Amino acid sequence: LGAHNANAGAGHYHGPVNEHQASKIAESIVHNMARQGSLPTSWGQTPIGSLGKTSLDGNTVWQARFSNAEETNAEKRKMNVYLSLTGGFIKAEYATK
C-alpha cells in the first residue's frame, strides 16, 4: 500500500487543513483505493475510526485510523493513512497494533 498514488478528489489545499477536511481526504483515499482495486471492495464504505496528529519521520502529520470488520484476514483489518498537515497523501499501511 505504501506510496500508492491515490488522489483524494477532495480539493487542493494550500494551507493547513482542519480535522474535518483531513478526515474527508483520508476517507476518500481509502474508498478510491478500494474502487481502483488496491484494496478489497469491503474497504469501499469503511468510515474513519479516529483521526489525530502524530509524528512520522520527525514531522507532524495527520494519522487516520480505519478498521474493517468485513476483512477476512485479521492482519489486514486495521489501516492507517498518513497525510501532511496540508492534506497531501503520504502513505497508507496496515496497522500492526
C-alpha positions as CSV (number, residue, x, y, z in Angstrom):
1,L,0.0,0.0,0.0
2,G,2.9,2.3,0.9
3,A,3.3,5.2,-1.5
4,H,0.2,4.4,-3.5
5,N,-0.8,7.3,-5.8
6,A,-4.4,7.8,-4.6
7,N,-5.9,11.1,-5.5
8,A,-8.2,12.3,-2.8
9,G,-10.5,14.2,-5.1
10,A,-11.5,16.3,-2.2
11,G,-9.9,19.5,-3.5
12,H,-6.5,21.0,-3.2
13,Y,-5.4,22.9,-0.1
14,H,-2.6,25.4,0.1
15,G,-2.6,25.9,3.9
16,P,-3.1,23.6,6.8
17,V,-6.3,21.5,6.7
18,N,-8.6,21.2,9.7
19,E,-9.7,17.9,11.2
20,H,-12.9,17.7,9.2
21,Q,-11.0,18.2,5.9
22,A,-8.3,15.7,6.8
23,S,-11.0,13.2,7.7
24,K,-12.8,13.6,4.4
25,I,-9.5,13.4,2.4
26,A,-8.4,10.2,4.3
27,E,-11.8,8.5,3.7
28,S,-11.7,9.5,0.0
29,I,-8.2,7.9,-0.3
30,V,-9.3,4.6,1.2
31,H,-12.5,4.5,-0.8
32,N,-10.7,5.3,-4.1
33,M,-8.1,2.6,-3.4
34,A,-10.9,0.1,-3.0
35,R,-12.5,1.3,-6.3
36,Q,-9.2,1.0,-8.1
37,G,-8.6,-2.5,-6.8
38,S,-5.6,-1.7,-4.5
39,L,-7.8,-2.7,-1.5
40,P,-10.6,-5.3,-1.3
41,T,-14.0,-3.8,-2.1
42,S,-15.1,-4.1,1.5
43,W,-13.0,-1.1,2.2
44,G,-15.1,1.0,-0.2
45,Q,-17.6,2.1,2.5
46,T,-15.4,1.8,5.6
47,P,-15.7,5.0,7.7
48,I,-12.8,6.6,9.5
49,G,-12.4,5.3,13.1
50,S,-10.3,8.1,14.5
51,L,-8.1,11.0,13.4
52,G,-5.3,12.7,15.2
53,K,-1.9,14.3,14.8
54,T,1.2,12.2,15.3
55,S,4.9,12.2,14.4
56,L,6.2,10.5,11.3
57,D,9.8,10.6,10.3
58,G,10.2,13.7,12.6
59,N,7.3,15.6,11.1
60,T,3.9,16.3,12.5
61,V,1.2,14.6,10.3
62,W,-2.4,13.6,10.4
63,Q,-3.0,9.9,11.1
64,A,-6.4,8.5,10.2
65,R,-7.3,5.1,11.6
66,F,-9.7,2.7,9.9
67,S,-11.0,-0.7,11.0
68,N,-12.8,-3.0,8.6
69,A,-14.6,-5.9,10.4
70,E,-15.5,-7.4,7.0
71,E,-11.8,-8.1,6.2
72,T,-11.3,-11.8,6.5
73,N,-7.5,-11.5,7.1
74,A,-7.1,-10.4,10.7
75,E,-3.7,-8.8,9.9
76,K,-5.4,-6.5,7.4
77,R,-8.4,-5.4,9.4
78,K,-6.8,-2.1,10.6
79,M,-5.2,0.6,8.4
80,N,-3.5,3.9,9.0
81,V,-3.5,6.7,6.4
82,Y,-1.0,9.5,6.9
83,L,-1.5,13.0,5.5
84,S,0.6,16.1,5.6
85,L,-0.8,18.9,7.6
86,T,-1.8,20.5,4.2
87,G,-3.8,17.3,3.3
88,G,-1.2,15.7,1.0
89,F,-1.2,11.9,0.9
90,I,1.9,10.4,2.5
91,K,1.2,6.7,2.8
92,A,-1.3,4.0,3.7
93,E,-0.4,0.9,5.6
94,Y,-1.9,-1.9,7.5
95,A,-1.7,-1.3,11.3
96,T,0.3,-3.7,13.4
97,K,-1.4,-2.7,16.6
